[in-house]
Structures are given as structure tokens and as C-alpha cells.
Amino acid sequence: MPSKRAAGRTPASNRVRELLIDAAARILAEQGSSALTVRRMAEAAGTSTMAVYTHFGSMDVVVQEVLRTSTLNLYKVLQRAPRTDDPVADVSTLGRIYRGLALRRPYIFVAAANRGLLTGPDEATTTEPNPQPRGLTWSTLVDGVKRCIDSGRFRDQDAELCAYVNWSTVHGFVSLELSSLTLATKDPDLPFEAALLSLAIGAGDTPECAASSVAASKEVYASWQFPPARESAQHDGVTE
């Protein structure tokens, strides 16, 4: 249900808020939290410093909104992932979408990854010393892995543990890629393809079936389109 503050916003007001959140995400990702000031944020968004206080009240709220909208954006994009009769291909497609979003909008990805990437929008700023994977994005991946186990493609195992290994591998690969630390190969996608194949085989799939599913997911992803940024992030009157 929309908050009172969200309910009172106009389209123009929402647009200013979007620009401020986007600017804050860029600064956090590219320069770190110490560089995030009201003045820099306002300058990057092309607005006044007063607008920051009008829309957020404090910098703590700004960071909360960056994390919340970034997490929600990832969830909504993954929710639109194709669902086929090949669960292993579908899990591989989730990995491709995760990587694709990170490469398309790295500052949003990095900002979300700083804390609470796998939590729900209202949990993204948890102060727990060791927050556990949970929430919207996490459940999407776990559900996909459960389908693989139930179909007999993956061996009988703890679905959450399997999902965690999958996510940590893809996330680690993407993080290295964003840092320009990937292995130089003739085909730049070869390392990622090898990672997806290894994940499926490691989870219990046969090499032949895994290769077929990973290849199928590549074709599915090639024909899939990312939703517009505004559409994928809309929530409670807030967009990324």
C-alpha cells in the first residue's frame, strides 16, 4: 500500500526523486559511501540540495532508498525470466539475466550488492551483523533449483545450499567481470558459459543434458528483452 509521502507525489516530483536515487547509486558504486554528500548528489542529479532534504530528509534515508529500489529492480527483472519445461535451462537463464543486469547498470548492481542484495525491499537495510539470504530475489532462485531437483535433473539435496553455491559463483564471476579481471579468451563469453555448465554438472546433471540446457538458455536469453528501467523498478510510487 502506498505510503502517505508517496501518495502525495506528482509525476514531476517522482522524476526528481528518481534522478536523486540514480545519482546516489552512481556515487556509491563508483566512489564509495564517503563520497556521497548532499551537494554531490544534487549536482549529479541536476537539482538543488534542498530537493534532497525535501524528498529524503537525511542521507541515511537516501542510502536506504538506493538499496531498496536496487533490490526491487533485480527481483522484478528476474520475475520476468522465461519459464520453460527445462528447469536447468531456466536456472541458467536466471544467471544470464543477473549478469546482464549487472553489465547494463553496474552502479545499480554494485549499490545493491553492498548490503542486502538478496533481501526484500523492506529488509534491504538490515543491521544484522551477518544477514542471511532471504526474501524476494533469493526465493526466485531457490524455487528454480527446487524444480531441477524435483525433475530429477539435480541430485536430491538441500535446495537452498545448491542455490547459494549457484548465486555465489555467478555473483563472484560478475564482480570480477565488472573489475575487468576476467580471463582473456577468443570468445569473451566462454568463461561464463563454462561456469554455468560446471554449476549444472556439479549439482548432479549429466554433462550431456547440462550442455544441452545451458545452450538452450543461451538461445532463450538472446531473444529475451530487459524491461524498461522505470517499469522494472516501480514500487510504492518510487522508481529507480
C-alpha positions in Angstrom: 0.0 0.0 0.0 1.5 3.4 -1.0 2.8 5.5 1.9 1.4 8.9 2.7 4.5 10.5 1.3 4.3 8.5 -1.9 0.6 9.2 -2.3 1.2 13.0 -2.3 3.9 13.0 -5.1 3.3 14.4 -8.5 4.9 13.0 -11.7 7.4 15.8 -11.7 8.2 15.2 -8.0 8.6 11.5 -8.7 11.0 12.3 -11.5 13.2 14.4 -9.3 13.3 11.6 -6.8 14.3 9.1 -9.5 17.2 11.3 -10.6 18.4 11.7 -7.0 18.3 8.0 -6.3 20.0 7.2 -9.5 22.7 9.8 -8.8 23.3 8.4 -5.3 23.6 4.9 -6.7 26.3 6.0 -9.2 28.3 7.8 -6.5 28.1 4.9 -4.1 29.2 2.4 -6.7 31.9 4.5 -8.3 33.3 6.4 -5.4 32.1 4.8 -2.2 29.9 5.9 0.7 32.4 8.6 1.9 31.9 10.5 -1.4 28.1 10.6 -1.0 27.2 14.1 0.1 24.1 16.2 -0.4 26.0 18.6 -2.7 27.5 15.9 -4.9 24.2 14.1 -5.1 22.3 17.3 -6.1 24.9 18.3 -8.7 24.9 14.8 -10.3 21.0 14.9 -10.4 21.0 18.5 -11.7 18.8 19.7 -8.9 19.1 21.7 -5.6 20.4 20.5 -2.3 17.1 21.4 -0.8 15.5 18.8 -3.0 17.5 16.1 -1.3 16.1 17.1 2.1 12.6 17.5 0.7 12.5 14.0 -0.7 14.5 12.1 1.8 15.1 14.1 5.0 18.6 12.7 5.6 21.4 10.8 3.8 20.6 7.7 5.8 17.2 7.6 4.1 18.9 8.1 0.7 21.1 5.0 1.2 18.0 3.0 2.3 16.1 4.0 -0.8 19.1 3.1 -3.1 19.3 -0.3 -1.6 15.5 -0.8 -1.6 14.9 0.2 -5.2 18.0 -1.6 -6.4 16.9 -4.8 -4.7 13.4 -4.5 -6.0 14.7 -3.8 -9.5 16.7 -7.1 -9.6 13.7 -9.0 -8.2 11.3 -7.7 -10.8 13.7 -8.3 -13.7 14.2 -11.9 -12.5 10.5 -12.4 -12.1 10.1 -11.8 -15.8 12.6 -14.5 -16.7 11.1 -17.1 -19.2 9.8 -20.3 -17.6 10.1 -23.3 -19.9 9.8 -27.1 -19.5 13.5 -27.3 -18.9 14.2 -26.3 -15.3 18.0 -26.4 -15.7 17.9 -24.1 -18.7 15.6 -21.8 -16.6 18.2 -21.6 -13.8 20.9 -20.9 -16.3 18.8 -18.1 -17.7 18.4 -16.5 -14.3 22.2 -16.4 -14.1 22.4 -14.8 -17.5 19.8 -12.2 -16.6 21.7 -11.5 -13.3 24.9 -10.9 -15.3 23.1 -8.9 -18.0 21.6 -6.5 -15.5 25.0 -6.0 -13.8 26.7 -5.2 -17.1 23.9 -2.9 -18.2 23.6 -0.9 -15.0 26.7 -1.7 -12.9 26.2 1.2 -10.5 22.8 -0.2 -9.5 24.2 -3.7 -9.2 27.1 -2.6 -7.0 25.0 -0.4 -4.8 22.6 -3.3 -4.2 25.4 -5.7 -3.6 26.9 -3.6 -0.8 24.3 -4.9 1.6 21.0 -6.9 1.4 21.1 -7.9 -2.3 19.1 -11.0 -1.5 16.6 -9.4 1.0 13.2 -8.0 0.3 12.8 -4.2 -0.3 11.8 -3.6 3.3 14.7 -5.6 4.6 17.5 -4.2 2.4 18.9 -2.0 5.2 19.0 -4.7 7.9 21.5 -4.1 10.6 22.1 -7.7 11.4 25.9 -8.5 11.7 25.5 -11.5 9.4 22.3 -11.1 7.3 21.1 -14.4 5.8 20.0 -14.8 2.2 16.2 -14.5 2.1 13.4 -12.5 0.5 12.2 -12.0 -3.0 15.2 -12.5 -5.1 16.5 -15.4 -3.1 13.2 -17.3 -3.3 13.2 -16.9 -7.1 16.5 -18.8 -7.4 15.6 -21.3 -4.7 12.3 -22.1 -6.5 14.2 -22.6 -9.7 16.7 -25.0 -8.1 13.8 -27.0 -6.5 12.3 -27.5 -9.9 15.6 -29.0 -11.0 15.7 -31.3 -8.0 12.1 -32.4 -8.3 12.5 -33.2 -12.0 15.5 -35.5 -11.2 18.0 -33.4 -13.1 19.8 -32.3 -10.0 20.5 -34.9 -7.3 18.4 -34.9 -4.1 20.0 -32.2 -1.9 19.4 -29.0 0.1 17.9 -26.6 -2.4 19.0 -23.5 -0.5 22.6 -24.7 -0.3 22.6 -25.5 -4.0 21.1 -22.1 -4.8 23.7 -20.4 -2.6 26.5 -22.1 -4.5 24.9 -21.1 -7.8 24.4 -17.5 -6.7 27.9 -17.1 -5.2 29.5 -18.4 -8.3 27.6 -16.2 -10.7 27.9 -13.2 -8.4 31.6 -13.7 -8.0 32.1 -14.1 -11.7 30.1 -10.9 -12.4 32.1 -9.0 -9.7 35.3 -10.0 -11.3 34.0 -9.0 -14.7 33.0 -5.6 -13.5 36.5 -5.2 -12.2 38.0 -6.2 -15.6 39.6 -9.3 -14.0 38.2 -11.9 -16.4 40.3 -14.5 -18.3 41.2 -13.3 -21.8 39.8 -15.8 -24.3 38.9 -15.6 -28.0 35.3 -15.9 -27.1 34.7 -13.4 -24.2 31.6 -15.3 -23.1 33.4 -18.7 -22.9 34.3 -18.4 -19.2 30.7 -17.6 -18.2 29.4 -20.5 -20.3 31.9 -22.8 -18.6 30.7 -21.6 -15.2 27.1 -22.2 -16.0 27.9 -25.7 -17.3 30.0 -26.5 -14.2 27.2 -25.4 -11.9 24.7 -27.7 -13.6 27.0 -30.7 -13.6 28.2 -30.1 -10.0 24.5 -30.1 -8.9 24.1 -33.5 -10.4 23.1 -33.1 -14.0 24.8 -35.2 -16.7 27.3 -33.5 -18.8 25.3 -34.1 -22.0 22.0 -32.8 -20.5 23.7 -29.9 -18.8 25.4 -28.8 -22.1 22.0 -29.0 -23.9 20.2 -27.0 -21.2 22.9 -24.3 -21.0 22.9 -24.0 -24.8 19.1 -23.7 -24.7 19.2 -21.0 -22.1 21.6 -19.0 -24.3 19.1 -19.0 -27.1 16.2 -18.1 -24.7 18.2 -15.2 -23.3 19.2 -14.0 -26.8 15.5 -13.5 -27.6 14.5 -12.1 -24.2 14.4 -8.3 -23.6 15.1 -6.5 -20.4 12.0 -4.5 -19.2 12.4 -0.7 -19.3 14.3 0.5 -16.2 11.3 2.6 -15.0 8.9 -0.3 -15.3 11.2 -2.8 -13.6 11.7 -0.7 -10.6 8.3 0.8 -9.9 7.1 0.2 -6.4 5.0 2.3 -4.0 5.3 5.4 -6.2 9.1 5.0 -6.4 11.2 4.1 -9.4 14.9 3.6 -9.6 
